[in-house]
Amino acid sequence: MSIAKFPLPDVGEGLTEAEIVSWRVSPGDKVAVNQTICEIETAKSVVELPCPFEGEVSELLVAEGDTVEVGTPIISVVVQGNAPLLSEPDSPANEPEGDTGAEYKLPNLVGYGDSGDVKSRRKRAVNTAPISTAIPVSMVKAAAASDAVMAKPPIRKLAKDLGVDLASVTGTGMHGEITREDVVGSASQASVFKNLTTPQQPSEREERIPVKGVRKAIATAMVKSAFTAPHVSIFVDVDATRTMEYVKRLKSSVDFAGIKVTPLLIMAKAMIWAIRRNPMVNSTWTDKEIIVHNFVNLGIAAATPRGLIVPNIKDADSMNMLELAQAIEQLAATARDGKTTPEDMAEGTITITNIGVFGVDTGTPILNPGEVSIVALGSIRKKPWVVDDEIVVRQITTIGATFDHRVVDGDVASRFVQDVASVIEEPALLLD
């Protein structure tokens, strides 16, 4: 037996330090290869760290809340045989003492890839296989016989978050399964809108929050963006009535059963359509050249307990409506759980921020560093609107957009925003 120490690795993009958020193991616990031993917070995200050893935890070398540099040992594990060394494969230090007749190979850790050659860029595979939504009759009968709750995992997660007992909910799905609308309808208003609850006045006169991790990275990026790129913002009011009707039809479609469909999905498709007509908005400024991207890595701003992050959907322009809806739902779920990785936030080309979910009409968003465009979708609500010289009630929203004026001129910005607005007014344009 010997003691193996696990140093804090660089989990992505040359990060130099990380904070130990929580330990999942304690001294004396048995651990296996790829078992999660702790959560760490970097300047990018919260990441689960897998163990590279199999054995018994000897000591936790770093306490929760401590910030440590990459390469610092954080845990020691009692392993069988000689302690494996976490160094480069070709390093002399990685050669075991004496003639063992075998060469130790560090297991392939989850989230760290293979130790072989790694390409600089990898295109995310898109699952184009048809999705079956039919539920076998036998499954329905079995569920009914055992009084089991029929609900998909995302619906169960939503019910847990909103404090809804699924056993008390009547499913309105095709085969009696519980839908998202069933759960939300069964939740109390205070559960759905958590910010309606007013907290008690704290006893302390002040609260000091350390600026570190994701919050520090956000502040640095926003200051750099605001003071290096000349921002210009434009706005347009849009009749979104037909978009809301389209969303309603998609929700009732068999193909979209169990998938969250919101106006954000149509907005994302509208932006992708408008980018093809105005490619300069999907660019990067480098001081030496303007890089126009012929692909769309669509960033979607997500509010998390640790701050606002912007993961992006790789090659969103190659996805159909269903694939994009699935990607948006997965992106949001990953962000809420704090599992967004640095790779998920890298290489974005344009961003959308949905401030309408907070009841806000519009705003002037700051550009995500490395991008030249960001679009804000405001709330959609019934308002008086003039149609054929008559005042009628319509579903109205406001689209706001900010651009880097070094790259995007006023005419390009205006055409792009108007193209997006045209799709929101008439989603049938997406068929061209």
N, C-alpha and C positions, 0 to 999 in steps of 0.2 A: 504493500500500500504506500501511497505517496500523496502529497498535497499539491493540487493544481490550482493556480490562481487565474482568474478570468479578468483581463484588462478591459476597460470601457472601449468599445470599438467606435470607429467613425461610421455612423449609420447612413451617411449620405452627404455628398457635395462639400467635402472638406471641412465639416464642422469640427470645432476645436474643443468644445465642452458640452456638458449636458447636466441636468438636474435629476437626481433620483427622486421620482415622484412617490413611488410605493414599492415595497418588497412583497413578492408573492410567496417567498419561502423563508424559513427560519433555520437557525443552526440545529442540526440533528435530522432535518428532513431529507428524504431520499429524492434525488432528482434524476431525470433521464435526459438524453440528448434531445434538443429542440423544445424542452419544457420551458414555459415562460417563467423567468425568475424575478423580473422586476419591470416596472414602467419607468421610462426616462423621458424628460421633456427637453427637446433641443430648441434651437431658434426657429425651427420649422414646424414641429409637431410633437405629439406624444406618441412614443414608440414602445412596443412590447419587446423586451430583450430575451432571446432564447439562450438556453444554457448549452455550451459546447461539450460538456462532460456528463458522464454517468457516474453517480456515486452518492456520497452523503455530504450535505452542507456542513463545513467546518466552522466558518465565520463569515459574517457580513462585514466587509471592510469599510463600508461607507454607510452613513445614516441617511434616512429619508429627509429630503429637503436640502441635502448638501449638493453643491455644484462642483463637479470634478472634471478634470481635463481628460481628453482622449488618451488612452494608454495607461491610465491609473488603474491598478487592480481594485475591483469592487467586491469580489467574492472569492472565497477559497473552498475547494471541494476535495474530499478524500476520495481518491480513485484507486482502482485496482492496478497494480503494476507501476511502471514508471510514469510520472506525470507528463502528459503531452504538452508541448510548447506551442504557443500561438504566435509563431513567426512565419516568415515567408518560406514556402516549400523548399526552395533551393538554398536556404540559409544554413551555414554549418551548425548554427546553434540548434537547428531542428533535428540533427542527427543524434539518435540515441547512443549512449555510452556503451561500448562493448559491441560484440557481434550478436545481435538478437535474431538475425536471420529473417527479419520482417521490418517493413517500413511503416511507421505510423502515419495515417492519413486522417486529418481532421474532418469530422463529418460535415456534410453540406447542411448548413444551418438555414432554417426557414427565414426568408426575407433577405438573405445575403447572397443568393445566387451560387453559381458554381465557381470553383477556383481557377477554371481555365480562362481562355481568352474571352474578353468581354467587349462587345461592340459598343461604340459610343452612343448609339441611338437604336432603340428597339421600337418597332411599331406594334402597338397593342392589337392583338387579335380581336376580331369582331365575330361574335357568334351569330351566324346567319341561319342556323337551323330553326325550323318552325317550332313554335311553342305550343304544346298541347294543353288545352284548358279543360278538357273533358275529365270528369271524375268517374271512375268505374262504378257501376251500380253496386257491385259487391262491397266497395268501400263505403258507399252511402249507407247500405243496409247494416254493415258492421258498426258504423258510427252510431246509427240510430239505436241499434240493439244495446250498445254499451253506454248510451247517453253521452258519448264523447262530443266535445266541441269541435266543429269543423271550421278551422280558420288557418290561413297560411301564416308562416313565421313572421312576415312584416306586420300583419294584423295583430298577432299576439304581442309583438313588441309595442305597438301603438297602444293596445289595451293596458299593458303594464305601465307605460308611461303616464297614461291618463287616469290610472286607478280604476279601471272598469273590469268588473267580474264577467268574463266571457260566458260563464254558465247562465247568467241572467239575461243575456242578449239573444234576441230572436234574429236568426240569420235571414237575410232577404236575397241571398245569392241564387244562382241558377239551380243549384242542387241543395239549397238550404244552408250553404256555408255563410259565415259571417263576413261582411264586407267592411271596408274602411268607414263608409257612411254610417253603418250600424253602430260601430264603436264610438264615433264622434257624437252621434245622436244620443247615445246612452251616457255620455260624460257630462258632468256638470259644467256650467259656464266657467267656473273658477278653475276647473281642471284643464279646459281647453285654452283659456286665456290666463296663464299663470301670473301675468303681470298685474292682474286686477286685484290681487291680494296685497294689501298695504302692510309692510313689515313693521314691527314695533321699533320705537325710537331707541337706538343703541345707547347704552349707558356711558360709553367712552365719548369724549368730546371730539376725538380725531381717530382716523384709521389710516395707517401707513401701509401701502401696498408696494412691495419691492418691484422695480421694473426689471424684468428678466424674461428669459425664454421667448415664447411666442409674442407676448405683449411688447417686449423690447424690439424684436425683429420688425413687428408691424410699425411701431413708431419710427424706427430708422428708415424703413422703406418709404413711408408716407412723406416724411420730411424731405428725403432725397428726391422723390417724385415731384413734390410741390414746388421745390426751388430749383429744379434743373430743367423740367419740361414746361413750356408755356402753355397753360391750360386754357381752353376755350370751350364753353358749354352752350348748347342750344336745346330747345324744348318744343314739343308739339302735342296738342290735345288730340285724342283719337277716339273715334266711335268703335268700341270693342264689342258691340252687341253680337255680331256674327262670330267672333272668336269665342265668346262665351257659349253660343249655341253649338259651335264645333266641339268645344271641350265637353259639353254635355253628351253629344253623340259618341265621342270617343269613350267616355266613361261607361256607356251602356253597350259598347262593342264587346263581343266575345274575345277578340284578340287582346284587348286591354284589361281583361278581368284580373282583379287583384293588383293592378298597377296604378300608382297614383298619377292622375292626369290633372294638370293645372294650366292656367294661362302661361306660366313660365315655359312650358314645353313649346307652345306655339310661338312665343317670343324668341326662343332659341332657334327654332326653324326659320323664323323671319330674318334673324340676323345672319344666319348662314346663307340664305337666299340673297340678301342685300349685299353681302361680302362679295359674292360672285360678280355683281354689277359694279361694285366699288372696291376693288382689291387693295387700294392704298390704306384703308382703315385697318387692315390685317397685316401690319408691318412692325418693324423694329428699327429704332434710330440708334446708330452706333458711333456718331460723330464723324466717321469716315465714309459711311455708306448707309443707305436705307435698304433693309432686307424685307422684301415683299414675300410673305409666306403663301404658298399655294396649297396649304392645308390649314385646317382650323382646329386648334386646341382651345376649346371653349371653356374659359374660366367662369365659375359660378361662385359668387361670394357667399360664404356660409358662416353664420353666427354660431359660435361655440362658447362654452363656459370659459375657455382660455383666450378668447378674443376672436376677431374676424380673420378667417383664412380664405384663400382662394384656390381650391383644387380645380383642376381642369379635366375635361373630357377629351382624351386624345383622338384626333382624326374624327371629330364630330361631324364633319361634312360628308363622311362616307357612310353615315348611319341613316336608316330610315326612321320614320316616326316612332315605331315601337321600340327599336333599339335605343334611340335617344331617350325615350321615356324611362326605360330600364336603367340606362346609364345615369340619368339625373337622380333617380330614386336611390341607386346604390351610392352615388357620391354624397348625397345628403345623409344617408344612414351612417356611412363611414365617418363623416365629419362629426355627427352628433356623438358617436361613440369614442371620439378622440383617436381614431385609428388612421387618420390621413397621413400618408408617408411623404417625405420630401420629393420623391419621384412624382407623386400625384399633383404636386404644386409647381413642378418645373416645366419649362418650355411652353407656357401659355402664350397665346397670340392675341386674344381679345377677351373681354370680361363682361358679364351681365350681373347686375345686382338687383335683386327683387325686394325693394323697400316697401312695395305695396302690401306685403304680408303684415306689416306693422301699422297699416292704416295711413301711411304717408303718401301724399299726392305726387311729390317729385323731390329732386335734390340735385346737387352738383357733385357727383362722385369724383374722387381723385384717382388718377391713372394708376394701374398696377405697374410697378417697375418693369421695364422691358417691353411694354405695350404702348400703343398710341391711341387706343380707343377703349371706352367703357360706356355701357348703356345701362340706365336705370329705368326699371319698370315700376310705375306708381300704382296706387290702389285703383281698383275698378269698381265704380259705384254708379248708381242710377242718378242721372242729372238731366235737366232740360236741354234739348238739342234741336237745332233747326234742321228739318228735313223737308225739302220741297216747299220752302217758305212757310212751313208749319212747325210749331213747337211741340215736340213729342218727348217722351221719356226714353232715354237710351242708356246703355252701359258705357261710361266714359272713363278713360284713363289718360295719364300724361306720361309721355316718353321723354326722358332727359338723357343727354349724352355729352361726354367730355372727350376732347381730342387733344393730341399733341400738335400744336399749330406749326411746328417745324416740319411735320410730315403731311398733315391733313389740312388742306385749305378750306375756306368757308364753303365753297361750292361743292366740294367732295363731301364734306360733313353734312351739309344740308340735303344733298341727294341721298346719302346713306340713311339718314334719319327718316326722310320721307318714304324711302323704299320699305323700311321696317314698318312704318305707320300704315302703308298701303296693305301689307299682309295682315296686320292686325284688324284693319277694316274689312278686308276680304281675304280670308284664308285660302280661297280657291286659287289664288295666285301661286300657291306652292305646287300646283299641279303642272306648271309649265316646265 
